Amino acid sequence: MPSFTITAAGTRVDLDSSGTARAQFTVTNTTPQSLKGRLLTRPAAPASPDWFTIAGESIRDFGPDGAEQVVVQLAVPTGSPPGAYSFRLDAVSQAEPDEDFTEGPSVAFDVAPAPATPKKKFPWWIVIVLGVLLLVVIIFVIIALN
């Protein structure tokens, strides 16, 4: 039986305009003894592991029946492919990492398409200036020929 339980504050986070968000979790030691646990972010493909950072130490001491608040910071780079993504937070016992681990609940987030770059308006003032210059030249030629 796993020594940890993990709950998420929500099943979804929203990225701000710069592509960042924070997801909150509670990791609880369910045993009556102190444990050292490693916290790991597990992104679901195609999310990149380097988008996720655990605030504070990723290896923590958990007191008997003790809980730790864990914040996962998301930083999705500009230009990342739009779509639906998810990740989870896992806890692994340092004493028995192959035997004692817990997978946390998935937390979803969406990467919005990059905003369309506004098209530059045609500089009509150049056409007007050229037209005025052409008109001045035509007038000058007419005057010079008479």
N, C-alpha and C positions, 0 to 999 in steps of 0.2 A: 504494500500500500504506500502511495507517495506521501512524503513528509510535508509537502506544500500544497496549498490551494491558491488559486489566482482568480481574482475577480477584476473586471474592468469597470470603470466608471460609466462607460457607454459602449455601444456597439459600433459607433461611427464618430469620426472627427472630421471637421471641415478645415481645409487648408485656407490660410489667409492669402491676400494678393501676392505675397512674396513666396508662397509655397511652403509655409511653415505651419506647424500645429503641435499641440501637446496632448498626449493621451495618458490618462491616469489609471493606475492599477493598484490593487492591494494584494500583497503576497503574504500569506500566513503560514507559519510553522505550525503544523497540526500535531506535533509530538510534544511530550512533556520534557524534552531535553533541548539544550542549546544546539543549534546547527549553523554551519557556514554554508551559504548557498550562492551559486553563480546565477546571475540573471542574463538572459540572452534574448535578443530580438530575432524573430523568425519571419522574414517577409515572404509572402506568397509570390511566386513568379507572376509577372515580370518585374515586380518591385526590386529595387537595388538595395542590398544590405547597407550601403553607405548613406542611405537616406535616413537612417535611424540611429539615435544616440540615447543611451540611458543616462539620465541626469544623476550625478553622484557616482558612487562606486558601483561597479557591476558585481563585485563579490561582497556580500554583506553577512554580518552575524545576526542570526535570528534567535531571540530568547525563547524559552519554553512557551509554547502557545502564543508566540509574539507575532506581530504583524508589522510590515514595512510598507510605507507608501512609496510607489515607484512611478516616476514620470518618464515617459519615452518621448523624446523630441524628434519630430519629423522635419526634414528639410529637403524638399523635392526641388531639384534644379529646374530653372527656367528652360523650356524647350523639351521637357520630358514628354513622352508620348501620352496623349490624353487617354483616359479610361478609368475603370474601377479597379482599385487595388485593395489589398488587405495585408495585415501582419498580426502576429501574436507575440506575447511575452511568455517565455518559458523560465522555469526555475529548476536548477539542477543541484543536488546535494554534492558538496565537495568531497565528502567521505566516500560516497558510492555513486559516482556520476553515471555509470552504465545501468545501474539498478534503480536509482531513486531520482526520478525527474517528473516534472509536471508540465503539461502543455496548457497554456492559458487560452482564454477565449479570443476569437478573431475580432479585430477592429478594422472596419472598412474606411476608406477615404477615396475621394474622386480627384483625379487630376483633370482640370478643365483644359480645353484647347486654348492655345495661346491667342490672345486677342488679335484680331485682324489689324494689320498695320493700315492706318488711314492712307488712302491714295492722295498723292499730292495733286492739288488743283493746277490746272494748266495756267501758266502765267500770262494771262490775257494782256496785261499791261505792256508786255514786250511787243505784241502785235500792234497795239495802239501806238506805241512810240515809233515802231518801224513805219507804220502807215503815215504818221505825221511827218517823219523824215522824208519819206518818198514823196509826199505831197509838196513839201518845201523844195525838194530837188526839181520836181516837175514845174513848179511855179518859177523857180530860178532859171530853168532851161527856156521856158516860154518867154520870160522877160529878156533873157540874153539873146534869143533869136530875133526878137522884134527890133 
